[in-house]
Amino acid sequence: MQSDCSAVPLDTLGVLRVRGADVVAFLQGQLSNDLKLLRADHSLLAGYHNPQGRVIALLRLLQLAPDDVIAVLPRELLAAVLQRLTKFILRAKVKLADESAEWSITGLLAREPSAQTPAPHDDPERTLLSALPDQVGGVARISASLALRVAQQPARWLLVSPAAHAPPLARCLTAAAEDWLRLAIAAGEPQVYAATSEEFVAQMLNLDVLGAIAFDKGCYTGQEVIARAHYRGRVKRRLQRFRTHAARQLAAGDSGELSDGRVFKVVSAAALADGGCEFLAVAPVIADASEGSRLQPAAGAQVLIAEQLPLGYLLPE
């Protein structure tokens, strides 16, 4: 019998909760997206930046209530982000808390909701799968859980549930976190880890292409640098996707030189079955390959023969 889905435990992700009467105003002054667009049925991807416009962390924002927001981000960054944001609370009526232990985060790889059999009233698992949102960025509240669609093809969702009320997923096959990572890389989805926090300006991670920056909102930390990069023209270094068939594994933060002379820095990487590696890296775009000659890889870095692959979207010309 065909499984309706595969479930991927994403234990490396954590939850930052922001509550209070001033939650929207507070986050509006800290994050790159427009918090006024956040709704119960619509999530936001946003960057948290330092004053130089470099990305400290990427946050997926979900609204529990108008005055109650959770942000999903890597657990390894959560303590630093919480500490940094706390410094800016001042008189704002907000409370921040690391609630990672109270939430369970699962990646779902599932058949399209429209292709599924109508759910029997007494089958909560089938009910959950049939209620998954069909628009990227869309959110559905299913019992105590929130389901967020993160990709169109193949269809992927994040399921964020209170740890004490995680929904049954016995019908789903169990997949590895590496499988989820490979799909995120194929889609060109950036992530920021401790090794790359504050390394890249927002546009280098294609946050402008991915709708994670609102250029018409008010000021926020790093806004001046990000706006200047936007309005002055082409961004010469951007997130791109590569594959190497050599027996060499890469990790976030690694740097090196491509065979065409461009210097790269790895954003995320996943091992392939043939021993190679598929990875996202910030590098000069091909039209500006000469830019690479002014950059220096880490000492001892070797030239890497890698095939450039398309992203799940087009970069600005």
Secondary structure, 3 states (H helix, E strand, C coil): CCCCEEEEECCCEEEEEEECCCHHHHHHCCECCCHHHCECCECEEEEEECCCCEEEEEEEEEEEECCEEEEEEEHHHHHHHHHHHHCCCCCCCCEEEECHHHEEEEEEEECCHHHCCCCCCCCHHHHHHHCCCCCCCEEEEECCEEEEEEECCCCEEEEEEEHHHCCCCCCCEECCHHHHHHHHHHCCCCCCCCCCCCCCEHHHHCCCCCCCCCCCCCCCCCHHHHHHHHHCCCCCEEEEEEEECCCCCCCCCCEEEECCCCEEEEEEEEECCCCCEEEEEEEECHHHHHHHHHCCCCCCCCEECCEEECCCCCCCC
